[in-house]
Amino acid sequence: MHGDGKAAALAEDGGALALAKKGHRVMAIDMRGTGELESPENYKGWEPYFGRDWQDYFAAYLVGNSFVGMRTEDVISAGFVLGDLIGENPIHVIGVGEAAPAVLHAAVFEPERFASVELIDDLDSWTSLLGERVTNNQLINAVHGALRVYDLPDLRAILADLGKLK
């Protein structure tokens, strides 16, 4: 799962292509708001602060959802499809950039579905953003009220205890 979509994952430097060339079965999808599913409108001016998906984030928020939660569903669904197609369960999952928080959540919610999890260029923690005057493209990774209960390092610790975090 690549934060810039399947085309970025399948590019020469995206990682998925290299895995496929080594004989691994690979699935790359566009999660909501990435790749071909990214909003076609360009909201210059706000984009550096809130990210290219700020309107999608607020639409999800207004109906009581988080984009991380919806993307987590995308990761889990892709895991079920790939596992069923290739007849292998559990599968290995890699989350790059903006996709990493969704991959992290998916692996914690469905640990039997994922054999291992690798996170590349991921967000360290939501708490780390609190001290920043300006954050770039982090609104889409926000989960309203989450810090009352957990932060991303807590999820990594769960996966590490399960021996699934690379």
C-alpha positions as CSV (number, residue, x, y, z in Angstrom):
1,M,0.0,0.0,0.0
2,H,1.6,3.2,-1.1
3,G,0.4,6.7,0.0
4,D,0.7,7.9,-3.5
5,G,-1.3,5.0,-5.0
6,K,-0.7,1.8,-6.9
7,A,1.2,3.6,-9.8
8,A,3.8,4.8,-7.2
9,A,4.0,1.3,-5.7
10,L,4.6,-0.3,-9.1
11,A,7.2,2.3,-10.3
12,E,10.8,1.2,-10.6
13,D,11.6,2.7,-7.1
14,G,8.3,1.9,-5.5
15,G,9.2,-1.5,-4.1
16,A,6.3,-3.6,-5.4
17,L,7.8,-4.2,-8.8
18,A,11.1,-5.4,-7.3
19,L,9.2,-7.9,-5.2
20,A,7.3,-9.1,-8.2
21,K,10.5,-9.5,-10.1
22,K,11.8,-11.7,-7.3
23,G,8.8,-14.0,-7.7
24,H,6.5,-12.7,-5.0
25,R,2.8,-12.2,-5.7
26,V,2.1,-8.5,-5.4
27,M,-1.1,-6.5,-5.1
28,A,-1.1,-2.8,-5.3
29,I,-4.3,-0.8,-4.9
30,D,-5.4,2.8,-4.8
31,M,-6.8,3.3,-1.3
32,R,-9.4,6.0,-0.9
33,G,-7.9,9.4,-1.7
34,T,-4.8,8.0,-3.4
35,G,-3.7,7.5,-7.0
36,E,-6.7,7.4,-9.4
37,L,-9.0,7.8,-6.4
38,E,-7.5,11.1,-5.4
39,S,-9.7,14.1,-5.6
40,P,-9.3,15.7,-9.0
41,E,-9.8,19.2,-7.7
42,N,-6.7,21.1,-6.7
43,Y,-7.1,23.4,-3.7
44,K,-3.9,25.4,-3.9
45,G,-3.2,27.6,-0.9
46,W,-4.5,25.1,1.7
47,E,-2.7,22.1,0.3
48,P,0.7,22.7,2.0
49,Y,-0.9,22.8,5.4
50,F,-3.8,20.4,5.3
51,G,-2.8,18.1,2.4
52,R,-4.4,17.4,-1.0
53,D,-7.2,15.4,0.7
54,W,-8.5,18.0,3.2
55,Q,-12.0,18.1,1.8
56,D,-12.3,14.3,1.9
57,Y,-11.1,14.3,5.5
58,F,-13.7,16.9,6.5
59,A,-16.5,15.0,4.7
60,A,-15.6,11.8,6.5
61,Y,-15.4,13.7,9.8
62,L,-18.8,15.2,9.3
63,V,-20.4,11.7,9.0
64,G,-18.5,10.4,12.0
65,N,-15.7,8.5,10.2
66,S,-12.0,8.9,9.9
67,F,-10.1,8.5,6.7
68,V,-7.6,6.3,8.5
69,G,-10.5,4.0,9.4
70,M,-11.9,3.9,5.9
71,R,-8.4,3.2,4.5
72,T,-8.0,0.5,7.1
73,E,-11.1,-1.1,5.6
74,D,-9.4,-0.9,2.2
75,V,-6.3,-2.6,3.4
76,I,-8.2,-5.4,5.2
77,S,-10.4,-5.9,2.1
78,A,-7.4,-6.1,-0.2
79,G,-5.8,-8.6,2.3
80,F,-8.9,-10.8,2.0
81,V,-9.0,-10.6,-1.8
82,L,-5.2,-11.3,-2.2
83,G,-5.2,-14.1,0.3
84,D,-8.1,-15.8,-1.3
85,L,-6.8,-15.3,-4.9
86,I,-3.4,-16.8,-4.2
87,G,-4.5,-19.2,-1.6
88,E,-2.1,-18.0,1.0
89,N,-3.0,-16.7,4.4
90,P,-1.7,-14.8,6.1
91,I,-0.1,-12.4,3.7
92,H,2.7,-9.8,4.1
93,V,1.8,-6.1,3.9
94,I,3.9,-3.0,3.3
95,G,2.7,0.5,4.0
96,V,4.5,3.5,2.5
97,G,4.0,7.1,3.6
98,E,0.5,8.2,3.9
99,A,-0.7,4.6,3.7
100,A,1.3,3.4,6.7
101,P,-1.2,4.4,9.5
102,A,-4.0,2.5,7.7
103,V,-1.7,-0.6,7.3
104,L,-0.8,-0.4,10.9
105,H,-4.4,-0.3,12.1
106,A,-5.4,-3.1,9.7
107,A,-2.7,-5.4,11.0
108,V,-3.7,-4.8,14.6
109,F,-7.4,-5.3,13.9
110,E,-6.9,-8.4,11.7
111,P,-3.6,-9.9,13.0
112,E,-4.4,-13.4,11.6
113,R,-4.7,-11.9,8.1
114,F,-1.2,-10.4,8.0
115,A,2.0,-12.5,8.5
116,S,4.2,-9.4,8.7
117,V,4.0,-5.7,8.5
118,E,6.7,-3.3,7.1
119,L,6.2,0.5,7.4
120,I,8.3,2.8,5.3
121,D,8.4,6.6,5.7
122,D,5.6,6.4,8.3
123,L,4.4,8.9,10.8
124,D,6.1,8.2,14.2
125,S,3.2,9.3,16.3
126,W,0.3,11.7,16.5
127,T,1.8,13.1,19.7
128,S,4.9,14.2,17.8
129,L,2.7,16.4,15.7
130,L,1.3,18.3,18.7
131,G,4.5,20.3,19.2
132,E,4.8,21.3,15.5
133,R,3.6,24.8,14.6
134,V,2.8,23.6,11.0
135,T,2.4,20.0,9.9
136,N,2.3,19.1,6.2
137,N,-0.3,16.7,4.9
138,Q,-1.2,15.2,8.2
139,L,-4.8,16.0,8.5
140,I,-5.8,12.9,6.5
141,N,-4.0,10.7,9.1
142,A,-5.9,12.2,12.1
143,V,-8.4,10.1,14.0
144,H,-10.6,12.3,16.2
145,G,-10.2,11.5,19.9
146,A,-7.6,8.7,19.4
147,L,-5.0,10.2,21.7
148,R,-7.4,9.7,24.6
149,V,-6.9,6.0,24.1
150,Y,-3.8,5.2,22.0
151,D,-1.1,6.5,19.8
152,L,0.7,4.9,16.8
153,P,3.6,3.5,18.9
154,D,1.0,1.6,20.9
155,L,-0.1,-0.2,17.7
156,R,3.5,-0.9,16.7
157,A,4.1,-2.4,20.2
158,I,1.2,-4.8,19.7
159,L,2.5,-5.9,16.3
160,A,6.0,-6.3,17.8
161,D,4.7,-8.4,20.6
162,L,3.0,-10.6,18.0
163,G,6.3,-10.9,16.1
164,K,4.7,-9.3,13.0
165,L,6.5,-5.9,12.7
166,K,9.5,-5.9,10.4
